[in-house]
Amino acid sequence: MARITLRQLLDHAAEHDYGVPAFNINNMEQGLAIMDAAASVDAPVIIQASRGARSYANDIMLSKMIDALEEMYPQIPLCLHQDHGNEESTCATALQHGFTSVMMDGSLKADAKTAASYEYNVDITRRVVDMAHWIGASVEGELGVLGSLEHGGGEQEDGHGVEGEVSHDQLLTDPDQAVDFVRATKVDALAIAMGTSHGAYKFSRKPDGDILAMRVVEEIHRRLPNTHLVMHGSSSVPQPLQDAFNAFGGEMPQTWGVPVEEIVRGIKHGVRKVNIDTDCRLAMTAAFRKVAVQNRNEFDPRKFLKPAMDGLRDLCRERFEQFGTAGHASEIKVIPLAEMAKRYRSGALDPRIGGMADAAE
């Protein structure tokens, strides 16, 4: 059995001081490329699907694809994670289809567009935690609204993202509130807001501390040293990929993503899960464009998809190595969901705040 919960994987990452990239998928080619990269460097994997991906591919297809990947790569611990769940039913149906981890994004209301109150976030996240922990699955929560500190708004991705302008305070997770949130909800991982956003157009210049607030990561880790932190919207949008995309007919304006060195800095301060989607898309579509331009008579989809898979595999392998994930898959003995459920019920996995297990009620 290779399917692992997010909690067990991130506990191992914390113990050994590494981060795990979480790659979004929609189709078979992405799954194969990610797993091939992981196997090549002995890295555990987080594969995640958004609501848009589940709608595009269908839950049955996604579930069977993960079953196949698990069978093909039995040596690689694989966490299947619901990205940005918007309500309880999204998380419940994910668990029904074999997801071992769900994200309840209570920072937004169920429409996935309207900023929610703190009280709403705590209430809905705690309900999902209770549901998931009952069967041994993990829960990631989010505190603060994902969006740009440059222009004060969010970016839509698969229909998810705050609409309109939000306050600067909402775009930065409050460290005091983070402590209270973890205590109240018992989440296994906490996604925090610190200036990153969805999509390719994250920053209009190379980010500094004014628009990428890594100091927030460091302060929350100082107060919650035993809580696994998550960086969303953390594609680096590498210049070589932008150039390759544009060299063959693309029209991507100059943009900046989250520098890898800043992600590595975050990993040193408690970041254990790093969400990456745009880079994966760009690696594949740059390859599509190259084939289309250089082989204008080509009509076999496989001739487009194979080099795209190669590009994605190389990107994923690079991130596994940069984040320190490589070399750890073979160290992990997967704990079954039923055993994780027993540990949750016993209180053994309750949040440890200030070094002590906190039996939050």
C-alpha positions in Angstrom: 0.0 0.0 0.0 1.5 3.3 -1.1 -1.4 5.8 -0.4 -0.5 8.0 2.6 -2.2 10.7 4.6 -1.0 14.2 4.5 -0.5 14.2 8.2 1.9 11.3 8.2 3.8 12.6 5.3 4.2 16.1 6.7 5.1 14.7 10.1 8.0 12.9 8.4 9.0 16.0 6.5 9.1 18.0 9.7 11.2 15.4 11.4 13.7 15.3 8.5 13.4 19.1 7.7 12.2 19.0 4.1 9.2 20.3 2.1 6.9 18.4 -0.3 5.7 20.0 -3.5 2.0 19.4 -4.2 1.3 19.1 -7.9 -2.2 19.6 -9.4 -3.4 17.2 -12.0 -6.3 16.9 -14.5 -5.2 13.9 -16.6 -3.2 10.8 -17.0 -0.1 12.4 -18.6 0.4 14.7 -15.6 0.1 11.8 -13.2 2.6 9.6 -15.1 5.1 12.5 -15.4 4.9 13.4 -11.7 5.2 9.8 -10.5 8.1 9.1 -12.9 9.9 12.1 -11.5 9.3 10.9 -7.9 10.5 7.4 -8.7 13.7 8.7 -10.3 14.7 10.5 -7.1 13.0 8.4 -4.4 10.6 11.2 -3.3 7.1 10.9 -1.7 4.4 12.7 -3.6 1.4 14.9 -3.0 -1.0 14.9 -6.0 -3.9 17.3 -5.6 -7.1 17.9 -7.6 -9.2 21.1 -7.5 -12.9 21.2 -7.9 -12.3 22.2 -11.5 -10.1 19.2 -12.1 -12.7 16.9 -10.6 -15.3 18.4 -12.8 -13.1 18.1 -15.9 -11.8 14.6 -15.4 -14.7 13.1 -13.4 -14.2 11.7 -9.9 -14.4 8.1 -11.2 -11.7 8.7 -13.7 -9.4 10.5 -11.3 -9.9 7.8 -8.7 -9.1 5.0 -11.1 -6.0 6.9 -12.4 -4.7 7.2 -8.8 -5.3 3.5 -8.3 -3.3 2.8 -11.4 -0.4 5.1 -10.3 -0.4 3.5 -6.9 -0.1 0.1 -8.5 2.6 1.2 -11.0 4.7 2.9 -8.3 4.1 0.9 -5.1 7.4 2.1 -3.6 6.3 5.8 -3.7 4.1 7.1 -0.8 1.3 9.0 -2.6 -1.0 11.5 -0.8 -4.2 12.3 -2.8 -5.4 15.8 -1.7 -8.5 17.9 -2.4 -7.3 21.4 -3.2 -9.5 24.3 -2.0 -12.6 22.5 -0.9 -15.3 25.1 -0.6 -17.9 23.3 1.6 -18.4 20.1 3.5 -19.9 18.2 0.6 -16.8 18.8 -1.6 -14.6 17.3 1.1 -17.0 14.5 1.9 -17.2 13.3 -1.7 -13.4 13.6 -2.1 -13.1 11.2 0.8 -15.6 8.9 -0.8 -13.4 8.7 -3.9 -10.2 7.7 -2.1 -8.6 11.1 -1.2 -6.5 10.8 1.9 -6.5 14.5 2.6 -8.8 17.4 2.1 -8.5 21.2 2.2 -11.4 23.1 3.7 -10.8 26.6 2.6 -13.1 28.5 5.0 -11.4 31.8 4.3 -14.0 32.1 1.5 -17.7 31.3 1.6 -19.1 28.4 -0.3 -19.3 30.5 -3.5 -15.4 30.5 -3.4 -15.5 34.2 -4.2 -16.6 36.0 -1.0 -14.3 36.6 2.0 -15.7 34.8 5.0 -15.7 35.8 8.7 -13.2 34.3 11.1 -16.1 32.7 13.0 -17.4 31.1 9.8 -14.0 29.7 9.0 -13.4 28.2 12.4 -16.9 26.6 12.4 -16.8 25.0 9.0 -13.2 23.9 9.2 -13.8 22.2 12.6 -16.8 20.3 11.2 -14.7 19.0 8.3 -11.9 18.1 10.7 -14.3 16.0 12.8 -15.6 14.2 9.7 -12.2 13.5 8.1 -10.4 12.5 11.3 -13.2 10.0 12.1 -11.9 7.9 9.1 -8.2 8.8 9.6 -7.9 11.4 6.8 -6.1 14.7 7.1 -7.3 18.3 6.9 -5.6 21.4 5.7 -7.2 24.7 6.7 -6.6 28.2 5.4 -6.4 31.4 7.4 -6.2 34.8 5.6 -7.3 35.5 2.0 -4.9 34.4 -0.8 -4.2 37.4 -2.9 -1.7 40.1 -4.1 -0.2 42.6 -1.7 0.6 44.7 -4.8 -2.9 45.4 -6.0 -5.1 44.2 -3.1 -7.0 41.5 -4.9 -7.1 37.8 -5.7 -6.7 35.8 -8.8 -9.3 33.3 -10.0 -8.1 29.8 -10.6 -10.7 27.1 -11.7 -13.4 29.5 -10.4 -11.8 29.8 -7.0 -10.5 33.1 -5.6 -11.7 36.2 -3.8 -13.5 38.8 -6.0 -13.0 42.5 -5.5 -10.5 44.4 -3.4 -9.8 43.1 0.1 -7.9 44.9 2.9 -4.2 44.5 3.5 -4.9 42.9 6.8 -7.0 40.2 5.2 -4.2 39.3 2.8 -1.8 38.6 5.7 -2.5 35.8 8.2 -2.4 37.2 11.8 0.0 35.1 13.9 -2.1 35.4 17.1 -5.2 34.4 15.2 -3.3 31.4 13.7 -2.6 30.0 17.2 -6.3 30.3 18.1 -7.4 28.8 14.8 -5.2 25.7 15.1 -6.3 25.2 18.7 -10.0 25.6 17.8 -10.0 23.4 14.6 -7.3 20.8 15.2 -6.2 21.1 11.5 -3.2 19.0 10.4 -1.8 21.7 8.2 -2.3 25.5 7.9 -2.2 27.4 4.7 -1.3 31.0 5.3 -1.7 34.3 3.4 1.5 36.2 2.8 1.3 37.7 -0.7 1.2 34.7 -3.0 -1.7 34.2 -5.4 -3.0 31.8 -8.0 -2.0 31.9 -11.7 1.0 33.1 -13.6 0.8 36.8 -12.8 1.7 36.9 -9.2 4.1 39.9 -9.1 4.9 42.7 -11.5 8.5 42.7 -10.3 10.9 40.4 -8.5 9.2 40.1 -5.1 10.7 41.6 -2.0 9.5 41.7 1.6 6.8 44.3 0.8 4.9 42.0 -1.6 6.1 38.6 -0.4 5.8 38.6 3.4 8.0 35.7 4.4 8.3 37.4 7.8 4.7 36.2 8.4 5.8 32.6 7.8 8.7 33.0 10.2 6.5 34.6 12.9 3.8 32.0 12.7 6.3 29.2 12.8 7.8 30.8 15.9 4.5 30.7 17.6 3.4 27.3 16.2 6.6 25.3 15.8 4.8 22.0 15.6 2.2 23.0 13.0 2.8 22.2 9.4 2.5 25.3 7.2 1.5 25.5 3.6 2.4 27.9 0.9 -0.2 28.3 -1.8 0.3 30.0 -5.2 4.0 29.1 -5.1 4.9 28.5 -8.7 8.1 30.2 -9.6 7.1 30.9 -13.2 10.8 30.4 -14.4 12.1 32.8 -17.0 13.3 29.9 -19.2 9.8 28.5 -19.4 8.3 31.9 -20.1 10.9 32.4 -22.9 10.2 28.9 -24.3 6.5 29.5 -24.3 6.8 32.9 -26.1 9.5 31.6 -28.5 6.9 29.5 -30.3 4.0 31.9 -30.7 3.0 32.5 -27.0 2.1 35.9 -25.8 2.7 35.7 -22.0 3.6 39.2 -20.6 6.7 39.4 -18.4 5.8 38.1 -14.9 7.5 37.0 -11.7 6.6 34.1 -9.5 7.8 32.9 -6.0 11.6 32.5 -6.1 12.7 29.0 -5.2 15.1 30.4 -2.7 12.2 32.0 -0.8 10.4 28.7 -0.8 13.5 27.1 0.6 13.6 29.8 3.2 10.0 29.0 4.1 10.9 25.3 4.5 13.5 26.2 7.1 10.6 27.9 9.0 7.9 25.2 9.0 6.6 25.2 5.5 6.0 21.5 4.6 3.7 21.6 1.7 4.2 23.9 -1.4 1.5 24.1 -4.0 2.6 24.2 -7.6 0.3 24.3 -10.7 1.2 27.1 -13.0 4.8 25.9 -13.5 3.4 22.5 -14.5 1.0 23.9 -17.0 3.7 26.1 -18.5 6.2 23.3 -18.8 3.6 21.3 -20.8 2.2 24.0 -23.0 5.6 25.4 -23.9 6.3 21.9 -25.3 2.9 21.8 -27.1 3.8 25.1 -28.8 7.2 24.0 -29.9 5.9 20.8 -31.6 3.1 22.8 -33.3 5.5 25.3 -34.7 8.4 22.9 -35.6 6.2 20.2 -37.0 3.3 21.9 -38.6 2.0 18.8 -40.3 1.9 16.8 -37.0 -1.6 15.5 -36.0 -0.8 12.7 -33.6 -1.6 13.9 -30.1 1.0 11.6 -28.6 3.7 13.6 -30.4 2.6 16.6 -28.5 2.0 14.9 -25.2 5.2 12.9 -24.9 7.6 16.0 -24.9 5.1 17.7 -22.7 5.3 14.9 -20.2 9.1 15.0 -20.4 9.1 18.8 -19.6 6.8 18.2 -16.6 8.8 15.3 -15.3 12.0 17.4 -15.4 10.3 20.3 -13.6 8.9 18.0 -10.9 12.3 16.3 -10.4 13.9 19.6 -10.0 11.4 20.7 -7.3 11.8 17.4 -5.4 15.6 18.0 -5.3 15.3 21.7 -4.4 12.9 21.2 -1.6 14.8 18.3 -0.1 12.1 15.8 -0.8 14.4 13.5 -2.8 15.7 10.4 -1.1 12.9 10.1 1.5 10.3 7.8 -0.1 12.0 4.6 0.9 12.2 5.7 4.6 8.5 5.9 5.0 6.3 3.0 6.1 2.7 4.0 5.3 0.3 4.0 8.3 -3.2 2.8 7.2 -6.2 5.2 7.5 -7.8 2.9 10.2 -4.7 3.3 12.4 -4.6 7.0 11.8 -8.2 7.2 12.9 -7.4 5.4 16.2 -4.6 7.9 16.8 -6.9 10.9 16.3 -9.5 9.4 18.6 -6.9 8.8 21.3 -5.7 12.5 21.2 -2.2 11.5 20.1 -2.4 13.7 17.0 -4.0 16.7 18.7 -2.1 20.0 18.0 0.9 20.7 20.1 1.0 24.3 20.9 3.9 25.6 23.0 5.4 22.1 22.9 2.4 20.5 24.6 -0.6 18.6 23.2 -3.5 21.0 23.2 -6.8 19.3 23.8 -8.9 22.0 22.1 -12.6 21.9 22.8 
